[in-house]
């Protein structure tokens, strides 16, 4: 699986899925609109996960193809990928300020991928059970009104993912005033790498010996 980061909570995953020969599936997580200050991603997509109904997470019309869009809790199977989407809060007031969000757990290439999307507060115990033991965890880390660095660090240790990929933090071009940089999270977790990768490539056989390895990706 190849993973690239496009800012905020937006990622592009290119993976191979069982039962589809050598075909790739392109999964877009959390595409955003122009109001964020960033240029919306333009890409072919087979599957789009939208974690919150706002311009920050909108399923952009710039996507090509005829993608399946998932923006509600439930259980889904799309082109060889199984998804369980959970109802979660978008702020640390149980959704009272910014409403609800959708957290998704994907089974892709034999790996458990947890996308916390627009999560703004710790998961409840039942949801932690669903997310725990993730192979790859996409973790929001910089939201002053939601998942800040300390809250994210506590949740990461509860989930015990093999690989943690931070998201939703301040980067160049983002115009949101309530975001912090990645330094807040890194100072708490204590094992952030010094360099950022252009792309992260991972296979099932490569992930077994990893324990809460933090991967920082450049915005592309």
HELIX and SHEET records of a PDB file:
HELIX    1   1 UNK A   34  UNK A   36  5                                   3    
HELIX    2   2 UNK A   55  UNK A   57  5                                   3    
HELIX    3   3 UNK A  125  UNK A  131  1                                   7    
HELIX    4   4 UNK A  149  UNK A  159  1                                  11    
HELIX    5   5 UNK A  183  UNK A  189  1                                   7    
HELIX    6   6 UNK A  204  UNK A  207  1                                   4    
SHEET    1   A 6 UNK A  68  UNK A  70  0                                        
SHEET    2   A 6 UNK A  47  UNK A  49  1                                        
SHEET    3   A 6 UNK A  24  UNK A  29  1                                        
SHEET    4   A 6 UNK A  11  UNK A  16 -1                                        
SHEET    5   A 6 UNK A   2  UNK A   5 -1                                        
SHEET    6   A 6 UNK A 200  UNK A 201 -1                                        
SHEET    1   B 7 UNK A  74  UNK A  78  0                                        
SHEET    2   B 7 UNK A  81  UNK A  89 -1                                        
SHEET    3   B 7 UNK A 100  UNK A 108 -1                                        
SHEET    4   B 7 UNK A 111  UNK A 115 -1                                        
SHEET    5   B 7 UNK A 136  UNK A 140  1                                        
SHEET    6   B 7 UNK A 163  UNK A 167  1                                        
SHEET    7   B 7 UNK A 213  UNK A 215  1                                        
END                                                                             
